[in-house]
Amino acid sequence: MAGCVARRALTVGSQWWSRSLAGARGPRLYCAAGGAGAFPPAATTMTRRHLSSRNRPEGKVLETVGVFEVPKQNGKYETGQLFLHSIFGYRGVVLFPWQARLYDRDVASAAPEKAENPAGHGSKEVKGKTHTYYQVLIDARDCPHISQRSQTEAVTFLANHDDSRALYAIPGLDYVSHEDILPYTSTDQVPIQHELFERFLLYDQTKAPPFVARETLRAWQEKNHPWLELSDVHRETTENIRVTVIPFYMGMREAQNSHVYWWRYCIRLENLDSDVVQLRERHWRIFSLSGTLETVRGRGVVGREPVLSKEQPAFQYSSHVSLQASSGHMWGTFRFERPDGSHFDVRIPPFSLESNKDEKTPPSGLHW
């Protein structure tokens, strides 16, 4: 982050971080050890290792994490790149990139409306643009402090053939957009605490970044590629609330003499304005290629009614859907409430649920 003020406090997610120009390569990065919690404004006067005892809340000590690098405007980050998530504030490491197609309905907003299609509301002509995302590991020390997530992010898989609805998860895996990466370096040989870090990555001080993929990571990526792949991303903004949807195909199972196809979808809600709003209701419409159209209404999402504010502008969650057809569509709205009690609806961009036509063997566990 070139040009930042020396010893400036950086609020990201629900943790406090500090950056100082003490490092030769870039601003030095500090983390509030021992948990989340907002330091007072006096945190801007912190020393290299810790806040003064007069201003520091009890038990809150800053630890050196690393040195910030200049974010890449062009090109990709390599396997082993350490980063701070610009929205949710956690430390992480890049495992490998995905090339996704981003369908941004805001970009297409000037295009003429088309007639109502089978997927729901009047559709705009939206062309996909190639965009880089990354499969990453989240530092387990930061997971309890990511308050703007419904849960610590995990990649879910279908478990086995015995139970068509059983899922299992690999916690601490996430998908991160290129612009959400704040890269940094560290002299620590194990800078990220995750059970898969040393299984996937090997420290090599002659490389930059100094963490290279083990054969275990390459084999895991290849064997699980159909269930990990991120291909399409959908985005739309209504009244300064941006909704981003990423669907993932999970596989097919047989149940009661029929085929059931499963998808996971990840949704991020972002408040691009300074006004405080709260999500109150969801309204989904789910169209199946078999010809069925299902409507789902309910309070909040995943049992929560998140507040989006200037301090915590984003919320992210994942859920699942199953169809008795190999493809379908989903779309809908989120209803938000303003402080004065008025409501407004935010569109969820329509997205396709597509299965892998060349599917050979559905996932039945973690493949190594």
C-alpha positions as a Markdown table, in Angstrom:
| # | Residue | x | y | z |
|---|---|---|---|---|
| 1 | Met | 0.0 | 0.0 | 0.0 |
| 2 | Ala | 2.4 | 2.6 | -1.2 |
| 3 | Gly | 2.2 | 6.2 | 0.1 |
| 4 | Cys | 0.3 | 5.3 | 3.4 |
| 5 | Val | 0.9 | 7.3 | 6.5 |
| 6 | Ala | 3.5 | 5.8 | 8.9 |
| 7 | Arg | 2.1 | 4.0 | 11.9 |
| 8 | Arg | -1.5 | 4.3 | 10.7 |
| 9 | Ala | -4.2 | 2.0 | 12.0 |
| 10 | Leu | -6.0 | -0.1 | 9.4 |
| 11 | Thr | -9.5 | -1.3 | 10.3 |
| 12 | Val | -10.4 | -4.4 | 8.2 |
| 13 | Gly | -13.2 | -6.7 | 9.2 |
| 14 | Ser | -13.6 | -6.8 | 12.9 |
| 15 | Gln | -9.8 | -6.8 | 13.7 |
| 16 | Trp | -7.5 | -3.9 | 14.0 |
| 17 | Trp | -4.3 | -4.0 | 12.0 |
| 18 | Ser | -1.5 | -1.5 | 11.9 |
| 19 | Arg | 0.9 | -0.6 | 9.1 |
| 20 | Ser | 4.2 | 1.3 | 9.6 |
| 21 | Leu | 6.8 | 2.5 | 7.1 |
| 22 | Ala | 9.5 | 0.8 | 9.1 |
| 23 | Gly | 10.1 | -1.9 | 6.5 |
| 24 | Ala | 12.4 | -1.3 | 3.5 |
| 25 | Arg | 10.1 | -3.0 | 1.0 |
| 26 | Gly | 6.8 | -1.5 | 2.2 |
| 27 | Pro | 4.6 | -0.7 | 5.2 |
| 28 | Arg | 5.0 | -3.1 | 8.1 |
| 29 | Leu | 1.9 | -5.0 | 9.0 |
| 30 | Tyr | 0.8 | -5.7 | 12.6 |
| 31 | Cys | -2.0 | -7.8 | 14.0 |
| 32 | Ala | -3.9 | -7.4 | 17.3 |
| 33 | Ala | -3.1 | -10.7 | 19.0 |
| 34 | Gly | -5.5 | -12.4 | 21.3 |
| 35 | Gly | -8.7 | -11.7 | 19.5 |
| 36 | Ala | -10.8 | -9.1 | 17.8 |
| 37 | Gly | -12.0 | -5.9 | 19.3 |
| 38 | Ala | -11.7 | -2.3 | 18.2 |
| 39 | Phe | -8.7 | -0.4 | 19.6 |
| 40 | Pro | -9.4 | 3.3 | 20.4 |
| 41 | Pro | -8.4 | 6.1 | 18.0 |
| 42 | Ala | -5.1 | 6.3 | 20.0 |
| 43 | Ala | -4.1 | 3.1 | 18.1 |
| 44 | Thr | -2.8 | 5.5 | 15.4 |
| 45 | Thr | 0.1 | 6.3 | 17.8 |
| 46 | Met | 1.3 | 2.7 | 18.3 |
| 47 | Thr | 4.9 | 1.8 | 18.5 |
| 48 | Arg | 6.6 | -0.9 | 16.5 |
| 49 | Arg | 5.6 | -3.8 | 18.7 |
| 50 | His | 2.7 | -2.7 | 20.8 |
| 51 | Leu | 0.4 | 0.1 | 21.9 |
| 52 | Ser | 1.5 | 2.1 | 24.9 |
| 53 | Ser | 0.1 | 0.6 | 28.1 |
| 54 | Arg | -1.9 | 3.7 | 28.8 |
| 55 | Asn | -3.9 | 3.4 | 25.6 |
| 56 | Arg | -3.9 | -0.3 | 25.0 |
| 57 | Pro | -7.0 | -2.2 | 26.1 |
| 58 | Glu | -6.1 | -5.0 | 28.5 |
| 59 | Gly | -4.8 | -8.1 | 26.8 |
| 60 | Lys | -4.5 | -6.4 | 23.4 |
| 61 | Val | -0.9 | -6.6 | 22.0 |
| 62 | Leu | 0.2 | -5.9 | 18.5 |
| 63 | Glu | 2.4 | -8.6 | 16.9 |
| 64 | Thr | 4.4 | -8.1 | 13.7 |
| 65 | Val | 2.9 | -10.1 | 10.8 |
| 66 | Gly | 4.9 | -9.0 | 7.8 |
| 67 | Val | 5.5 | -6.3 | 5.3 |
| 68 | Phe | 2.9 | -5.0 | 2.8 |
| 69 | Glu | 3.6 | -5.2 | -0.9 |
| 70 | Val | 2.1 | -3.1 | -3.7 |
| 71 | Pro | -1.0 | -4.8 | -5.0 |
| 72 | Lys | -0.8 | -6.1 | -8.5 |
| 73 | Gln | -2.9 | -4.1 | -11.0 |
| 74 | Asn | -2.0 | -6.6 | -13.8 |
| 75 | Gly | -1.1 | -10.2 | -13.8 |
| 76 | Lys | -1.8 | -12.9 | -11.2 |
| 77 | Tyr | -0.6 | -13.7 | -7.7 |
| 78 | Glu | 1.4 | -16.9 | -7.5 |
| 79 | Thr | 0.9 | -20.0 | -5.3 |
| 80 | Gly | 2.2 | -19.2 | -1.8 |
| 81 | Gln | 1.4 | -15.5 | -1.9 |
| 82 | Leu | 0.4 | -14.3 | 1.6 |
| 83 | Phe | -2.3 | -11.7 | 1.8 |
| 84 | Leu | -4.7 | -9.8 | 4.0 |
| 85 | His | -8.4 | -9.9 | 2.8 |
| 86 | Ser | -9.4 | -6.3 | 2.1 |
| 87 | Ile | -13.0 | -6.8 | 3.2 |
| 88 | Phe | -13.0 | -9.5 | 5.9 |
| 89 | Gly | -9.6 | -8.8 | 7.4 |
| 90 | Tyr | -8.3 | -12.3 | 7.7 |
| 91 | Arg | -4.8 | -13.5 | 6.8 |
| 92 | Gly | -4.5 | -16.1 | 4.1 |
| 93 | Val | -2.4 | -17.7 | 1.4 |
| 94 | Val | -3.0 | -18.3 | -2.2 |
| 95 | Leu | -3.2 | -21.9 | -3.3 |
| 96 | Phe | -4.0 | -21.5 | -7.1 |
| 97 | Pro | -6.0 | -19.2 | -9.4 |
| 98 | Trp | -9.3 | -19.7 | -11.1 |
| 99 | Gln | -10.3 | -17.9 | -14.3 |
| 100 | Ala | -14.0 | -17.1 | -13.9 |
| 101 | Arg | -16.6 | -15.4 | -16.2 |
| 102 | Leu | -17.9 | -12.3 | -14.4 |
| 103 | Tyr | -21.4 | -11.3 | -15.5 |
| 104 | Asp | -21.8 | -7.7 | -14.2 |
| 105 | Arg | -25.4 | -6.5 | -14.7 |
| 106 | Asp | -24.3 | -3.0 | -13.6 |
| 107 | Val | -22.1 | -2.8 | -16.6 |
| 108 | Ala | -25.0 | -3.9 | -18.9 |
| 109 | Ser | -27.5 | -1.5 | -17.2 |
| 110 | Ala | -27.6 | 0.8 | -20.3 |
| 111 | Ala | -28.5 | -2.1 | -22.6 |
| 112 | Pro | -32.1 | -2.5 | -23.7 |
| 113 | Glu | -34.3 | -4.8 | -21.7 |
| 114 | Lys | -35.2 | -8.1 | -23.2 |
| 115 | Ala | -38.5 | -9.9 | -22.9 |
| 116 | Glu | -39.3 | -11.9 | -19.8 |
| 117 | Asn | -37.3 | -15.2 | -20.0 |
| 118 | Pro | -37.9 | -18.5 | -18.2 |
| 119 | Ala | -35.4 | -17.5 | -15.5 |
| 120 | Gly | -37.6 | -14.7 | -14.1 |
| 121 | His | -37.3 | -11.0 | -14.3 |
| 122 | Gly | -36.7 | -9.1 | -17.5 |
| 123 | Ser | -33.2 | -9.9 | -18.5 |
| 124 | Lys | -30.4 | -7.6 | -19.8 |
| 125 | Glu | -27.9 | -8.7 | -22.3 |
| 126 | Val | -24.9 | -9.5 | -20.1 |
| 127 | Lys | -21.6 | -10.5 | -21.5 |
| 128 | Gly | -19.2 | -12.4 | -19.3 |
| 129 | Lys | -15.7 | -10.8 | -18.7 |
| 130 | Thr | -12.7 | -12.9 | -17.6 |
| 131 | His | -11.9 | -12.2 | -14.0 |
| 132 | Thr | -9.3 | -13.9 | -11.7 |
| 133 | Tyr | -10.3 | -15.5 | -8.4 |
| 134 | Tyr | -8.1 | -17.5 | -6.0 |
| 135 | Gln | -8.5 | -20.7 | -4.0 |
| 136 | Val | -7.0 | -19.8 | -0.6 |
| 137 | Leu | -6.5 | -21.0 | 2.9 |
| 138 | Ile | -7.7 | -18.9 | 5.9 |
| 139 | Asp | -5.5 | -18.5 | 9.0 |
| 140 | Ala | -7.4 | -20.4 | 11.7 |
| 141 | Arg | -6.4 | -17.7 | 14.3 |
| 142 | Asp | -8.6 | -15.2 | 12.4 |
| 143 | Cys | -11.6 | -17.3 | 11.8 |
| 144 | Pro | -13.4 | -16.5 | 15.1 |
| 145 | His | -13.1 | -12.8 | 14.4 |
| 146 | Ile | -14.7 | -12.7 | 10.9 |
| 147 | Ser | -18.0 | -11.4 | 12.1 |
| 148 | Gln | -19.4 | -10.5 | 8.7 |
| 149 | Arg | -19.6 | -14.1 | 7.6 |
| 150 | Ser | -22.4 | -16.5 | 8.6 |
| 151 | Gln | -19.7 | -19.1 | 9.3 |
| 152 | Thr | -16.0 | -19.7 | 8.7 |
| 153 | Glu | -15.9 | -20.3 | 5.0 |
| 154 | Ala | -15.7 | -23.9 | 3.9 |
| 155 | Val | -15.9 | -25.9 | 0.7 |
| 156 | Thr | -18.7 | -28.4 | 1.0 |
| 157 | Phe | -18.9 | -31.8 | -0.8 |
| 158 | Leu | -21.5 | -34.5 | -1.1 |
| 159 | Ala | -20.5 | -37.1 | 1.4 |
| 160 | Asn | -21.5 | -40.6 | 0.0 |
| 161 | His | -24.1 | -42.6 | -1.8 |
| 162 | Asp | -25.7 | -43.9 | 1.4 |
| 163 | Asp | -27.2 | -40.5 | 2.3 |
| 164 | Ser | -28.2 | -38.3 | -0.6 |
| 165 | Arg | -28.4 | -35.2 | 1.6 |
| 166 | Ala | -25.2 | -35.7 | 3.6 |
| 167 | Leu | -22.5 | -33.1 | 3.2 |
| 168 | Tyr | -19.0 | -32.7 | 4.5 |
| 169 | Ala | -16.8 | -29.6 | 4.6 |
| 170 | Ile | -13.2 | -28.6 | 4.5 |
| 171 | Pro | -13.1 | -25.5 | 6.8 |
| 172 | Gly | -10.9 | -22.6 | 6.1 |
| 173 | Leu | -11.1 | -22.7 | 2.3 |
| 174 | Asp | -12.3 | -19.6 | 0.5 |
| 175 | Tyr | -12.5 | -18.0 | -3.0 |
| 176 | Val | -11.1 | -14.5 | -3.2 |
| 177 | Ser | -11.3 | -12.0 | -6.0 |
| 178 | His | -8.1 | -10.4 | -7.3 |
| 179 | Glu | -9.0 | -6.9 | -6.0 |
| 180 | Asp | -9.6 | -8.3 | -2.5 |
| 181 | Ile | -6.0 | -9.3 | -2.1 |
| 182 | Leu | -3.7 | -7.1 | 0.0 |
| 183 | Pro | -0.3 | -8.9 | -0.5 |
| 184 | Tyr | 2.4 | -9.0 | 2.1 |
| 185 | Thr | 5.6 | -10.9 | 2.9 |
| 186 | Ser | 6.7 | -12.6 | 6.1 |
| 187 | Thr | 10.0 | -14.1 | 7.4 |
| 188 | Asp | 8.0 | -16.8 | 9.2 |
| 189 | Gln | 8.4 | -20.2 | 7.7 |
| 190 | Val | 4.8 | -21.2 | 8.8 |
| 191 | Pro | 3.0 | -17.8 | 8.7 |
| 192 | Ile | -0.5 | -19.2 | 8.2 |
| 193 | Gln | -2.1 | -21.6 | 10.8 |
| 194 | His | -4.1 | -24.2 | 8.9 |
| 195 | Glu | -3.9 | -27.9 | 9.0 |
| 196 | Leu | -3.4 | -28.1 | 5.3 |
| 197 | Phe | -0.7 | -25.4 | 5.0 |
| 198 | Glu | 2.4 | -27.6 | 5.4 |
| 199 | Arg | 0.6 | -30.4 | 3.6 |
| 200 | Phe | 0.1 | -28.2 | 0.5 |
| 201 | Leu | 3.0 | -25.8 | 0.6 |
| 202 | Leu | 6.8 | -26.1 | 1.1 |
| 203 | Tyr | 9.1 | -23.3 | 2.3 |
| 204 | Asp | 11.8 | -22.4 | -0.2 |
| 205 | Gln | 13.7 | -19.2 | 0.6 |
| 206 | Thr | 15.1 | -19.0 | -2.9 |
| 207 | Lys | 11.6 | -18.5 | -4.4 |
| 208 | Ala | 9.4 | -15.4 | -4.4 |
| 209 | Pro | 7.0 | -15.9 | -2.7 |
| 210 | Pro | 9.0 | -18.4 | -0.6 |
| 211 | Phe | 6.2 | -21.0 | -0.5 |
| 212 | Val | 5.9 | -23.5 | -3.4 |
| 213 | Ala | 3.3 | -26.1 | -4.2 |
| 214 | Arg | 3.9 | -29.7 | -3.0 |
| 215 | Glu | 2.9 | -32.5 | -5.2 |
| 216 | Thr | 0.0 | -33.1 | -2.7 |
| 217 | Leu | -1.5 | -29.8 | -3.7 |
| 218 | Arg | -1.2 | -30.4 | -7.4 |
| 219 | Ala | -2.8 | -33.9 | -7.1 |
| 220 | Trp | -5.6 | -32.6 | -4.9 |
| 221 | Gln | -6.4 | -29.8 | -7.3 |
| 222 | Glu | -6.4 | -32.2 | -10.3 |
| 223 | Lys | -8.6 | -34.9 | -8.6 |
| 224 | Asn | -11.1 | -32.5 | -7.1 |
| 225 | His | -11.2 | -30.0 | -10.0 |
| 226 | Pro | -14.8 | -30.6 | -11.0 |
| 227 | Trp | -16.1 | -29.9 | -7.5 |
| 228 | Leu | -13.7 | -27.0 | -6.7 |
| 229 | Glu | -14.0 | -25.1 | -10.0 |
| 230 | Leu | -15.3 | -21.6 | -10.0 |
| 231 | Ser | -16.6 | -20.7 | -13.4 |
| 232 | Asp | -19.3 | -18.1 | -13.3 |
| 233 | Val | -19.8 | -15.0 | -11.0 |
| 234 | His | -22.9 | -12.8 | -11.1 |
| 235 | Arg | -23.2 | -9.3 | -9.8 |
| 236 | Glu | -25.9 | -6.6 | -9.6 |
| 237 | Thr | -26.4 | -3.4 | -7.6 |
| 238 | Thr | -29.7 | -2.0 | -6.4 |
| 239 | Glu | -29.8 | 1.3 | -4.4 |
| 240 | Asn | -26.1 | 1.0 | -3.5 |
| 241 | Ile | -26.4 | -2.6 | -2.3 |
| 242 | Arg | -24.3 | -4.9 | -4.4 |
| 243 | Val | -25.1 | -8.6 | -4.6 |
| 244 | Thr | -22.5 | -11.1 | -5.9 |
| 245 | Val | -23.4 | -14.7 | -6.4 |
| 246 | Ile | -21.1 | -17.6 | -7.2 |
| 247 | Pro | -22.7 | -21.0 | -7.9 |
| 248 | Phe | -20.8 | -24.3 | -7.6 |
| 249 | Tyr | -21.9 | -27.7 | -8.9 |
| 250 | Met | -21.5 | -30.4 | -6.3 |
| 251 | Gly | -22.5 | -33.6 | -8.1 |
| 252 | Met | -25.5 | -36.0 | -8.5 |
| 253 | Arg | -26.9 | -38.6 | -6.2 |
| 254 | Glu | -29.6 | -41.2 | -6.6 |
| 255 | Ala | -32.6 | -41.0 | -4.2 |
| 256 | Gln | -35.8 | -42.9 | -4.4 |
| 257 | Asn | -35.2 | -44.1 | -8.0 |
| 258 | Ser | -34.5 | -40.5 | -9.2 |
| 259 | His | -31.4 | -38.4 | -9.8 |
| 260 | Val | -30.9 | -35.4 | -7.4 |
| 261 | Tyr | -28.4 | -32.7 | -8.5 |
| 262 | Trp | -26.8 | -30.5 | -5.9 |
| 263 | Trp | -25.3 | -27.0 | -6.0 |
| 264 | Arg | -23.7 | -24.7 | -3.5 |
| 265 | Tyr | -24.0 | -21.0 | -3.9 |
| 266 | Cys | -22.0 | -18.2 | -2.1 |
| 267 | Ile | -23.5 | -14.8 | -1.8 |
| 268 | Arg | -21.9 | -11.5 | -0.7 |
| 269 | Leu | -23.9 | -8.4 | 0.2 |
| 270 | Glu | -22.1 | -5.1 | 0.1 |
| 271 | Asn | -23.3 | -1.7 | 1.2 |
| 272 | Leu | -21.6 | 0.9 | -1.2 |
| 273 | Asp | -23.2 | 3.8 | 0.7 |
| 274 | Ser | -22.7 | 5.2 | 4.2 |
| 275 | Asp | -26.3 | 4.7 | 5.3 |
| 276 | Val | -27.0 | 1.8 | 7.7 |
| 277 | Val | -29.4 | -0.8 | 6.4 |
| 278 | Gln | -30.5 | -4.2 | 7.7 |
| 279 | Leu | -31.5 | -7.3 | 5.7 |
| 280 | Arg | -34.9 | -8.5 | 6.8 |
| 281 | Glu | -36.3 | -11.0 | 4.2 |
| 282 | Arg | -35.3 | -13.1 | 1.3 |
| 283 | His | -37.5 | -14.1 | -1.7 |
| 284 | Trp | -36.2 | -16.8 | -4.0 |
| 285 | Arg | -37.6 | -18.3 | -7.2 |
| 286 | Ile | -36.1 | -21.6 | -8.3 |
| 287 | Phe | -36.8 | -22.8 | -11.8 |
| 288 | Ser | -35.9 | -26.4 | -12.8 |
| 289 | Leu | -35.4 | -27.8 | -16.3 |
| 290 | Ser | -38.1 | -30.4 | -15.4 |
| 291 | Gly | -40.6 | -27.5 | -15.6 |
| 292 | Thr | -41.2 | -26.8 | -11.9 |
| 293 | Leu | -41.0 | -23.3 | -10.4 |
| 294 | Glu | -40.6 | -23.0 | -6.6 |
| 295 | Thr | -41.0 | -19.9 | -4.5 |
| 296 | Val | -39.1 | -19.6 | -1.2 |
| 297 | Arg | -39.7 | -16.7 | 1.3 |
| 298 | Gly | -38.3 | -16.3 | 4.8 |
| 299 | Arg | -36.7 | -14.0 | 7.4 |
| 300 | Gly | -33.1 | -13.0 | 6.9 |
| 301 | Val | -30.5 | -15.5 | 5.6 |
| 302 | Val | -29.1 | -18.5 | 7.3 |
| 303 | Gly | -30.8 | -17.5 | 10.5 |
| 304 | Arg | -29.4 | -14.0 | 10.6 |
| 305 | Glu | -30.5 | -10.5 | 9.7 |
| 306 | Pro | -27.2 | -8.7 | 9.1 |
| 307 | Val | -26.6 | -5.0 | 9.4 |
| 308 | Leu | -24.5 | -3.4 | 6.7 |
| 309 | Ser | -22.9 | -0.2 | 7.9 |
| 310 | Lys | -19.9 | 2.0 | 7.0 |
| 311 | Glu | -17.8 | 0.1 | 9.6 |
| 312 | Gln | -18.9 | -3.3 | 8.5 |
| 313 | Pro | -20.2 | -2.9 | 4.9 |
| 314 | Ala | -20.3 | -6.6 | 3.8 |
| 315 | Phe | -21.8 | -9.9 | 4.7 |
| 316 | Gln | -21.2 | -13.3 | 3.1 |
| 317 | Tyr | -22.8 | -16.7 | 3.4 |
| 318 | Ser | -23.2 | -20.0 | 1.6 |
| 319 | Ser | -26.2 | -22.2 | 1.1 |
| 320 | His | -27.3 | -25.2 | -1.0 |
| 321 | Val | -30.0 | -26.2 | -3.5 |
| 322 | Ser | -31.0 | -29.4 | -5.1 |
| 323 | Leu | -33.0 | -30.2 | -8.2 |
| 324 | Gln | -34.4 | -33.3 | -9.8 |
| 325 | Ala | -33.1 | -32.0 | -13.1 |
| 326 | Ser | -29.6 | -31.5 | -14.5 |
| 327 | Ser | -30.0 | -27.7 | -14.8 |
| 328 | Gly | -32.1 | -24.7 | -13.7 |
| 329 | His | -32.1 | -21.1 | -12.7 |
| 330 | Met | -32.4 | -19.0 | -9.5 |
| 331 | Trp | -33.2 | -15.4 | -9.0 |
| 332 | Gly | -35.0 | -13.2 | -6.4 |
| 333 | Thr | -34.8 | -10.3 | -4.0 |
| 334 | Phe | -33.6 | -9.3 | -0.6 |
| 335 | Arg | -35.7 | -6.9 | 1.4 |
| 336 | Phe | -33.7 | -4.3 | 3.4 |
| 337 | Glu | -34.9 | -1.9 | 6.1 |
| 338 | Arg | -33.6 | 1.6 | 6.6 |
| 339 | Pro | -33.3 | 3.3 | 10.0 |
| 340 | Asp | -36.5 | 5.2 | 9.5 |
| 341 | Gly | -38.4 | 1.9 | 9.1 |
| 342 | Ser | -38.9 | 2.1 | 5.3 |
| 343 | His | -38.1 | -0.9 | 3.1 |
| 344 | Phe | -36.6 | -1.5 | -0.3 |
| 345 | Asp | -36.0 | -4.6 | -2.4 |
| 346 | Val | -32.6 | -5.5 | -3.8 |
| 347 | Arg | -32.4 | -7.7 | -6.9 |
| 348 | Ile | -30.5 | -11.0 | -6.8 |
| 349 | Pro | -28.9 | -11.4 | -10.2 |
| 350 | Pro | -30.3 | -14.5 | -12.0 |
| 351 | Phe | -27.8 | -17.3 | -12.3 |
| 352 | Ser | -27.7 | -20.7 | -14.0 |
| 353 | Leu | -27.4 | -24.0 | -12.2 |
| 354 | Glu | -25.5 | -26.2 | -14.6 |
| 355 | Ser | -24.2 | -29.8 | -14.1 |
| 356 | Asn | -21.0 | -31.2 | -15.5 |
| 357 | Lys | -22.0 | -33.1 | -18.6 |
| 358 | Asp | -18.7 | -35.0 | -18.6 |
| 359 | Glu | -19.1 | -36.1 | -15.0 |
| 360 | Lys | -17.6 | -39.5 | -14.4 |
| 361 | Thr | -17.6 | -40.2 | -10.7 |
| 362 | Pro | -19.4 | -38.0 | -8.2 |
| 363 | Pro | -17.2 | -37.0 | -5.2 |
| 364 | Ser | -17.4 | -39.4 | -2.3 |
| 365 | Gly | -14.8 | -37.9 | 0.0 |
| 366 | Leu | -11.6 | -35.9 | 0.0 |
| 367 | His | -9.4 | -37.1 | -2.8 |
| 368 | Trp | -5.6 | -36.9 | -2.3 |
